[in-house]
């Protein structure tokens, strides 16, 4: 049996993704960025105002750039993005959640960008060159999400209701963000406890300023980790992945 044939149950038919790539701590970070980039791209033509459509497109492109650099460290970026099956993706379940209304998208973005900024901040301090660049991008992503959270939460009765509903619904997916990713430095050297504490403090401050009720703390049992890092995903992810991979799989071997 060839190396590629051995890898197919992990990466899917036609994929040469091997176990070493799937076990790399860089893969979850790349998958997070790719999947959220695609979700934000779904707002093209549907954002509430033109300025916001451009802002979301720019954030999506930043995330796509991060994913490409990380994938290139592991292998062929097109194979990793387009030829793996659902179970071979290691993204957290938070980023795969549907956009919902605009409040849902902004709360999802708040939760994730605050985490990503703190994570890349630690990785930059540990000497990772990608993180040093990406942390500047994620600072903007987080600031943009904070602005909209404050605007929606402390806005009209309707916007407040929708923001609170999104805050509560997405909270259960945040615990997975702080499950340690084993592996060599720098990812393996991240202080996940400090990361969670910093994230909790920042999110609590923003939600309270937005007059939103902070969901229950992890100590009370609401902090439930998902299984995205182990390749178990929520139902909407399969549909999103099929759409994202359709063109590439329809024309195997094609080049621009």
Kinemage of the C-alpha trace (Angstrom):
@kinemage 1
@onewidth
@group {chain A} dominant
@subgroup {mainchain}
@vectorlist {calphas} color= white
{ca unk a 1} P 0.000 0.000 0.000
{ca unk a 2} L 1.405 3.408 -0.966
{ca unk a 3} L 1.813 6.360 1.353
{ca unk a 4} L -1.038 8.253 -0.363
{ca unk a 5} L -3.374 5.258 -0.100
{ca unk a 6} L -2.672 5.028 3.605
{ca unk a 7} L -3.538 8.688 3.996
{ca unk a 8} L -6.868 8.610 2.200
{ca unk a 9} L -9.024 7.561 5.160
{ca unk a 10} L -7.714 10.660 6.968
{ca unk a 11} L -7.768 13.243 4.233
{ca unk a 12} L -10.343 11.866 1.844
{ca unk a 13} L -10.277 10.471 -1.670
{ca unk a 14} L -7.563 12.042 -3.784
{ca unk a 15} L -5.870 13.688 -0.805
{ca unk a 16} L -2.253 13.083 0.166
{ca unk a 17} L -2.738 14.541 3.642
{ca unk a 18} L -0.896 12.339 6.097
{ca unk a 19} L -1.168 11.758 9.817
{ca unk a 20} L 1.737 14.081 10.616
{ca unk a 21} L -0.079 17.003 8.978
{ca unk a 22} L -3.315 16.194 10.786
{ca unk a 23} L -1.478 16.052 14.108
{ca unk a 24} L 0.351 19.353 13.648
{ca unk a 25} L -0.705 22.097 16.107
{ca unk a 26} L -0.648 24.514 13.169
{ca unk a 27} L -3.517 22.734 11.413
{ca unk a 28} L -6.285 23.802 13.846
{ca unk a 29} L -5.115 27.415 13.584
{ca unk a 30} L -5.162 27.244 9.792
{ca unk a 31} L -8.568 25.553 9.710
{ca unk a 32} L -10.027 28.154 12.088
{ca unk a 33} L -8.905 30.955 9.787
{ca unk a 34} L -10.061 29.260 6.577
{ca unk a 35} L -13.522 28.345 7.835
{ca unk a 36} L -14.239 31.739 9.373
{ca unk a 37} L -12.955 33.419 6.218
{ca unk a 38} L -15.512 31.482 4.196
{ca unk a 39} L -18.313 32.287 6.628
{ca unk a 40} L -17.555 36.011 6.473
{ca unk a 41} L -17.334 35.803 2.692
{ca unk a 42} L -20.942 34.635 2.655
{ca unk a 43} L -21.931 38.198 3.582
{ca unk a 44} L -20.841 39.452 0.135
{ca unk a 45} L -23.861 41.165 -1.341
{ca unk a 46} L -25.860 40.789 1.877
{ca unk a 47} L -24.241 43.093 4.454
{ca unk a 48} L -26.473 45.864 5.834
{ca unk a 49} L -24.384 48.706 4.366
{ca unk a 50} L -21.679 48.930 1.697
{ca unk a 51} L -19.008 50.046 4.169
{ca unk a 52} L -19.636 46.962 6.287
{ca unk a 53} L -19.543 44.698 3.262
{ca unk a 54} L -16.045 45.980 2.491
{ca unk a 55} L -14.961 45.631 6.121
{ca unk a 56} L -16.118 42.007 6.348
{ca unk a 57} L -14.494 41.209 3.000
{ca unk a 58} L -11.189 42.643 4.214
{ca unk a 59} L -11.334 40.629 7.439
{ca unk a 60} L -12.145 37.498 5.429
{ca unk a 61} L -9.116 38.127 3.205
{ca unk a 62} L -6.870 38.617 6.240
{ca unk a 63} L -8.019 35.274 7.612
{ca unk a 64} L -7.575 33.574 4.255
{ca unk a 65} L -4.023 34.896 4.093
{ca unk a 66} L -3.313 33.511 7.551
{ca unk a 67} L -4.696 30.121 6.525
{ca unk a 68} L -2.582 29.995 3.373
{ca unk a 69} L 0.660 30.746 5.194
{ca unk a 70} L -0.078 28.127 7.852
{ca unk a 71} L -1.100 25.490 5.303
{ca unk a 72} L 2.074 26.137 3.295
{ca unk a 73} L 4.063 25.214 6.399
{ca unk a 74} L 2.364 21.795 6.388
{ca unk a 75} L 2.031 20.809 2.745
{ca unk a 76} L 0.010 21.701 -0.350
{ca unk a 77} L -2.470 24.404 0.614
{ca unk a 78} L -5.029 23.482 -2.054
{ca unk a 79} L -5.056 19.839 -0.979
{ca unk a 80} L -5.423 20.790 2.662
{ca unk a 81} L -8.288 23.191 1.951
{ca unk a 82} L -10.190 21.360 -0.767
{ca unk a 83} L -9.443 17.641 -0.640
{ca unk a 84} L -9.941 16.753 3.011
{ca unk a 85} L -13.183 15.279 4.257
{ca unk a 86} L -15.162 16.809 7.109
{ca unk a 87} L -13.635 14.599 9.823
{ca unk a 88} L -10.101 15.660 8.832
{ca unk a 89} L -10.739 19.341 9.632
{ca unk a 90} L -9.573 20.510 13.058
{ca unk a 91} L -11.271 23.914 13.305
{ca unk a 92} L -13.168 24.792 16.462
{ca unk a 93} L -16.936 24.565 16.240
{ca unk a 94} L -17.381 28.287 16.932
{ca unk a 95} L -16.114 29.446 13.531
{ca unk a 96} L -18.297 27.033 11.568
{ca unk a 97} L -21.560 28.306 13.042
{ca unk a 98} L -23.872 29.918 10.455
{ca unk a 99} L -23.816 33.678 10.105
{ca unk a 100} L -27.390 34.083 11.310
{ca unk a 101} L -28.318 37.742 11.593
{ca unk a 102} L -25.742 40.529 11.796
{ca unk a 103} L -25.687 40.423 15.597
{ca unk a 104} L -24.852 36.721 15.537
{ca unk a 105} L -21.977 37.315 13.118
{ca unk a 106} L -20.570 40.131 15.252
{ca unk a 107} L -20.733 38.193 18.530
{ca unk a 108} L -19.080 35.202 16.868
{ca unk a 109} L -16.415 37.570 15.578
{ca unk a 110} L -15.970 39.135 19.015
{ca unk a 111} L -15.462 35.782 20.708
{ca unk a 112} L -13.029 34.478 18.116
{ca unk a 113} L -11.003 37.603 17.346
{ca unk a 114} L -10.399 38.295 21.043
{ca unk a 115} L -9.072 34.749 21.387
{ca unk a 116} L -6.991 34.958 18.221
{ca unk a 117} L -5.423 38.283 19.164
{ca unk a 118} L -4.331 36.964 22.560
{ca unk a 119} L -3.075 33.696 21.069
{ca unk a 120} L -1.040 35.383 18.353
{ca unk a 121} L 0.257 37.826 20.927
{ca unk a 122} L 1.707 34.938 22.914
{ca unk a 123} L 3.071 33.261 19.792
{ca unk a 124} L 4.727 36.521 18.706
{ca unk a 125} L 6.437 36.768 22.087
{ca unk a 126} L 7.650 33.195 21.575
{ca unk a 127} L 9.301 34.224 18.307
{ca unk a 128} L 6.793 33.157 15.640
{ca unk a 129} L 7.134 35.571 12.651
{ca unk a 130} L 3.633 34.901 11.247
{ca unk a 131} L 2.060 35.701 14.603
{ca unk a 132} L 3.929 39.006 14.837
{ca unk a 133} L 2.224 40.126 11.606
{ca unk a 134} L -1.125 38.485 12.243
{ca unk a 135} L -1.561 40.016 15.700
{ca unk a 136} L -1.846 43.444 14.071
{ca unk a 137} L -4.611 42.171 11.808
{ca unk a 138} L -6.472 40.470 14.622
{ca unk a 139} L -6.309 43.644 16.719
{ca unk a 140} L -8.340 45.370 14.006
{ca unk a 141} L -10.726 42.405 13.753
{ca unk a 142} L -11.349 42.515 17.504
{ca unk a 143} L -11.767 46.303 17.559
{ca unk a 144} L -14.298 46.097 14.717
{ca unk a 145} L -16.286 43.401 16.531
{ca unk a 146} L -16.188 45.335 19.810
{ca unk a 147} L -17.518 48.444 18.089
{ca unk a 148} L -20.492 46.566 16.695
{ca unk a 149} L -21.158 44.700 19.932
{ca unk a 150} L -21.384 48.007 21.797
{ca unk a 151} L -23.523 49.534 19.082
{ca unk a 152} L -25.960 46.618 18.927
{ca unk a 153} L -26.097 45.810 22.623
{ca unk a 154} L -26.656 49.381 23.726
{ca unk a 155} L -28.800 50.307 20.738
{ca unk a 156} L -32.472 49.700 20.129
{ca unk a 157} L -34.577 47.175 22.003
{ca unk a 158} L -34.538 44.932 18.927
{ca unk a 159} L -30.755 45.094 18.429
{ca unk a 160} L -30.187 44.455 22.136
{ca unk a 161} L -32.451 41.390 22.063
{ca unk a 162} L -30.701 39.943 19.036
{ca unk a 163} L -27.235 40.628 20.474
{ca unk a 164} L -28.151 38.961 23.766
{ca unk a 165} L -29.585 35.961 21.960
{ca unk a 166} L -26.358 35.557 19.993
{ca unk a 167} L -24.237 36.064 23.116
{ca unk a 168} L -26.037 33.232 24.878
{ca unk a 169} L -26.251 30.865 21.896
{ca unk a 170} L -22.571 31.035 20.935
{ca unk a 171} L -21.110 30.959 24.445
{ca unk a 172} L -21.149 27.162 24.659
{ca unk a 173} L -18.717 26.933 21.738
{ca unk a 174} L -16.037 29.086 23.374
{ca unk a 175} L -14.643 26.528 25.817
{ca unk a 176} L -12.996 24.601 23.006
{ca unk a 177} L -10.798 27.589 22.193
{ca unk a 178} L -8.731 26.993 25.309
{ca unk a 179} L -8.102 23.289 25.003
{ca unk a 180} L -4.286 23.027 24.747
{ca unk a 181} L -2.903 22.107 21.349
{ca unk a 182} L -0.073 19.639 21.982
{ca unk a 183} L 3.098 19.861 19.961
{ca unk a 184} L 6.444 21.606 19.726
{ca unk a 185} L 7.078 25.258 20.465
{ca unk a 186} L 5.843 27.837 19.897
{ca unk a 187} L 2.260 26.491 19.947
{ca unk a 188} L 3.144 23.870 22.524
{ca unk a 189} L 4.525 26.582 24.803
{ca unk a 190} L 1.332 28.680 24.931
{ca unk a 191} L -0.002 29.423 28.419
{ca unk a 192} L -3.605 28.349 27.823
{ca unk a 193} L -4.702 29.245 31.341
{ca unk a 194} L -3.509 32.821 30.946
{ca unk a 195} L -5.108 32.946 27.507
{ca unk a 196} L -8.496 31.929 28.902
{ca unk a 197} L -8.230 34.370 31.798
{ca unk a 198} L -7.331 37.250 29.486
{ca unk a 199} L -10.137 36.369 27.090
{ca unk a 200} L -12.719 36.106 29.866
{ca unk a 201} L -11.729 39.478 31.301
{ca unk a 202} L -11.872 41.199 27.923
{ca unk a 203} L -15.167 39.653 26.822
{ca unk a 204} L -16.796 40.364 30.188
{ca unk a 205} L -15.761 44.006 29.993
{ca unk a 206} L -17.121 44.443 26.458
{ca unk a 207} L -20.420 42.676 27.110
{ca unk a 208} L -21.098 44.674 30.252
{ca unk a 209} L -20.285 47.924 28.460
{ca unk a 210} L -22.783 46.859 25.789
{ca unk a 211} L -25.441 46.316 28.516
{ca unk a 212} L -25.459 42.601 27.696
{ca unk a 213} L -25.675 39.897 30.334
{ca unk a 214} L -22.524 37.798 30.561
{ca unk a 215} L -23.359 34.072 30.266
{ca unk a 216} L -22.588 31.753 33.136
{ca unk a 217} L -18.937 31.235 33.973
{ca unk a 218} L -17.138 27.972 33.155
{ca unk a 219} L -17.021 27.161 36.847
{ca unk a 220} L -20.807 26.848 36.917
{ca unk a 221} L -20.855 24.282 34.155
{ca unk a 222} L -21.766 26.386 31.121
{ca unk a 223} L -18.258 26.174 29.696
{ca unk a 224} L -18.599 23.083 27.538
{ca unk a 225} L -15.899 22.214 25.043
{ca unk a 226} L -16.837 21.015 21.580
{ca unk a 227} L -15.098 18.361 19.576
{ca unk a 228} L -14.049 20.256 16.472
{ca unk a 229} L -10.383 19.820 17.336
{ca unk a 230} L -10.965 16.051 17.136
{ca unk a 231} L -12.758 16.302 13.787
{ca unk a 232} L -16.329 16.212 15.093
{ca unk a 233} L -18.353 19.086 13.706
{ca unk a 234} L -21.836 20.526 13.857
{ca unk a 235} L -24.366 19.865 11.117
{ca unk a 236} L -23.971 23.215 9.276
{ca unk a 237} L -20.279 22.553 8.677
{ca unk a 238} L -20.855 19.725 6.219
{ca unk a 239} L -23.045 21.908 4.007
{ca unk a 240} L -20.551 24.779 4.154
{ca unk a 241} L -17.642 22.490 3.290
{ca unk a 242} L -19.466 21.008 0.297
{ca unk a 243} L -20.072 24.490 -1.066
{ca unk a 244} L -16.502 25.615 -0.420
{ca unk a 245} L -14.942 22.555 -2.089
{ca unk a 246} L -17.382 22.108 -4.970
{ca unk a 247} L -15.483 23.941 -7.732
{ca unk a 248} L -12.102 22.397 -6.964
{ca unk a 249} L -13.502 18.876 -6.755
{ca unk a 250} L -15.511 19.366 -9.951
{ca unk a 251} L -12.343 20.131 -11.934
{ca unk a 252} L -9.578 17.942 -10.472
{ca unk a 253} L -6.085 18.906 -11.588
{ca unk a 254} L -7.198 22.210 -13.124
{ca unk a 255} L -4.833 25.176 -12.850
{ca unk a 256} L -5.305 28.876 -13.458
